[in-house]
Amino acid sequence: MYQVELLVSLKIPDVTALTAANTLRRRMGYEGVLDRLERADYFLFEVEAATPDEACAVVRDIAEHTNLFVNPNKHVFEVRPRQERAGLARSDGVYLVNCLVRSLQYDPGPGLVASLHRLGHEQVRSISTGTLWTLHLRVEGEARARGITQSIAITTSRSQGLLMNPHYQTCEVY
């Protein structure tokens, strides 16, 4: 059993991510800290396969030949094996921090799996979903990047946090 991530994002500029980035910079005090904010629909597949490459091939085939996850007219996608979470990536003084937001109440995974089984993809055992926000932060130190991501992500008041509501969502920072 292998875990494979499918990331689906828009081909055109993502106005939701642009608006969130604008709000964070101009109204919430992250000007000079937040370089860029990206958003993607996140799907984590558990696939029964002989190798990680075979599992990725199954998910790639699903993304390319069904309309359940990707509309080729408006989306681009990336398929990758799920890696153990290590330290944050850093490039030119900018940390790349991922914030995976998931719903505590709504889980479309079982319905998606049932649909895939009807289409003949019975090697898919489960799917979990979420929204993956990628923050490009210009800060000193990994601990500071993680802390800022937590304060940007988790809504605690009208002026604190924006990307998730702790009453019905959870987030994982990596």
N, C-alpha and C positions, 0 to 999 in steps of 0.2 A: 504494500500500500504506500503510495507516494502522494505528497501534497504539492499541488501546482497552483500558482497564482495567475490569474487573468486580470490585467489592468486595462480598462476601457476608458478612453478620453476622447474629447472632441477634436475634429480636424480644424475647426475654426476657433478663434479666441473664445475662451470660456468666460462669459460675462459674470457668472456666479463667483468664480475665483477672482476675477478682476475687481468686482465690487467689494468682496471681502477684503482683499489686499488694500484697496483704497480706504476702506473704513478703518482697518487696523493702523494704517499709516497716518491718516489725517485726523481721526477722531479718538484713537485709542493710544496714541503716543509711540508707535513703532516705526516712525520715520527714521531712516538711517540704520535700522536694525533689520527690518524685513526687506530683503532684496526682491524676492519673487515668491508667489504662492501658486501652486498647481493643484488640480483636483482630478481624481479618476474614480470611476466605479471599480470596486474591488470584489473579486470572487476568488474564494479559496476552495479548490476542488480536492477531494480525496479520491484518487484513482487507483484501481487495482491494475497493476502493470508489472512487467518483468524488470524494467529499468526506469530511471528517472526520465531518460530521453523518450521512451515509449509513452510514459504518462503525459509528458509535454506535447507529444504528437497527437494524442487523443484530444487534449484540450484545444490545441490549435485547430484541429479538424472541426470540433464543435463550434469554435468561434467563427470559422470561415464558412461553414455549411449549414448553420442554423441561424434563425433570426432571434434567438432568445437573449443573446448578450450583445451582439455587435450589429449595427446597421452600417454597412460599408459605405453608404453615401455620406455619413456624417461622423463616423468614429474611426479611430485608429486603436490598435490593441497591442499588448505585449504579453507574451506567455513566458513564465520563468518558474523553475523549481523553487519551492519555498526554502529559504536559507535560514540558518540559525541567526538570531539577532546579535550582531557584534557591535562595535563602536560606531559612532556616527561618521559618515563620509565627510571629508573636508576638501575644498578646492579653492585656491586663491583667497584664503581667509574667510570663506563662507561655508558654514555647516549646512548639510542637507539633513533635515529631520523629517521623518515620516510620522504622521499622526493618523492612525486607523480608527475611524469612528464607526461604531456598530450600534444597531438598535437593540434594546433590551426586550422590546415587545413584539416587533415584527420580524419574522424570519421566513423569507420566501424560498429558502433552501430546499425543503422537502418537496414543494411543488415543482421547482426546477428539476430536481432529480427525477421525479415521476415523469415529467415531460421528456427528459433525455432518455429514460428507459423506454418510453413509447416509441422514440425515434431510433432505438437500437443501440444506444450507448449505455449498456448495462454495466460497464466497468466503472462508471462513476458511482461512488458510494455515498458521498455527501457533498454539499456545497454550503459555504457560509459567505455572507455578503457584508459589504460596508462601503464607506467612502474613504478613500486614501487621500489625505491632504499632504503635500510635500512643501515644506517651508524652507526657504533659502535664507539663512540668518547670518548676519555679519556681527559676530560676537566673539569674545575671548573665552575660550574653554568649552568643552563638551558639556559640563555640568550646567553652565549658564545657558547653553543652547537648549538643553532639555527643560530647564526651569521656565524659560521664556515660552517655549512651545506649550507647556502645561498652562501657563497663564493666558496665552492666546487662545488655546483650544477650549478649556472648560469654562462655561458661562457660570459666573457666581453672582453677577449683578449686571445692571444695565451698562456699566462702563468697564466690565471685566469679563473677558472671554467671549468667543464668537462662534467657534466651529462645532461645538456640541453642547447639548442640554443634558446635565447629569440626572435629570428626572426620568429620562427614557432612553438615554444613550450612554455608552461607555467608550473610552478611547485607550489606545495603546500607543505609546510614544517610543519610537526606535529609529 
